[in-house]
């Protein structure tokens, strides 16, 4: 169902135009990382050619709805965050649209005129420049993060299949590892004809890229095409959990080659520490992860165009360890005498940290104090503490305002508890041992 907004500002989102999200293994495309993607068929390729990735009719229709003041449920994550008072990915959306999209059309029409006159055939619905190209390469992964699902992790799919929650056909579809030759062909044609000249940033993610063979083919092609393309940077999102020495060494070799012609960011997925991290990211071996991370940081100090960053997914179970996690990053930065960056995500549904009461605000406040110290005193203007601070501050403000259980969704917490019990049964873990600092809160919710 599509509903009309009650507000008349901040209706446009530049990410609907300039954030391409393409899964080459599953053969799907979309814009932004939050809305669902759509399947690319052979008929789509025949009908739309190279436009199939960012100017598919479905995507252009979603853009038209924004001009018409309509809110499509595909974008519900941002609407819900903004309604709760937290910061969404859209930011100051109209301003971002004007700066990043409108300027590409070279028109004298103002935004109000465009909103009044636009129709489904308008050029303003077309994506002409890509700020971010996100290349997803399937769901093959070596971890089962608690807030993840069978759609994004092959380990989750395997567990669901073992418990008869999905069929064999669903399992095969979810865990496909090979790229469709037709999709691969048209993608690299689009990349060579358009994307590599009109993109500012490329992100590569899985699943887990380091355990996906196709990832290394992509790295080879990016290196091969690097001399005659725009000056974009490349970001690789990884959990760094692999224990395969040959694989991690090959990854480091490709990083060293790629950084000769462009800036390379490696975003490390982590938001907690030690046994809590191993529970949240089931399958994680903390010691192996930290060894790989430290070796990566050393590599980045030897190659100036490699930047190591963290991409924590802040979730309900990570809040109590957040202060120590931030201090751990600070200590790594001090130990290796260099800069680390951070970009924050937030889990939703049962794992949303916004569903905690004010008792947990002490943890987010302590984390904010450390972040503020680093932002203002240690490396001002160099580590992107400010965006990290703003994100955690938004979460903190919501948690602090939840003064009692009436302010939160207790049904969601009860659903979370049931899910954790199922997880413990399947994985031989025990959330009551690992997350003792939540038990009093869970007991109060269960008593309702």
VENDA-V441407 format. One line per field, one symbol per residue. phi: phi as a letter, one per 40 degrees, with the letter a starting at -180 (. if undefined). A space follows every 50 residues. Layout:
BEGIN
phi=???
END
This chain:
BEGIN
phi=.bbccccbbfccbcccbbbcbbbcccgbaabgcccccbcccccdcccbfc cccbbcdcccccccccccgbbccdbcdcdcccccgccbccfccccccccb bdcccfbcccccccccbcbcbccccccbbbcbbbbcbgbcabbbccccac cbbccccccccccgcbccccccccbdbcccdccccccccccccbcccbbb abbbabfbdcbbdcdcccdccccccccbbcccbbbbbacfcdbccccccc dcccccccccbacbbbcccaaabfccccccbdhcbdccdcccccccccdc ccbccbbcbbbcbcbdcccccddccccdcdccccccfabbbabbbbcbfc cccccbccdcccccccccccccccccbcbdgbcccccccccccccdcccc cccacccbccccccccccccccccccbfbaccccbccbcccccccccc
END
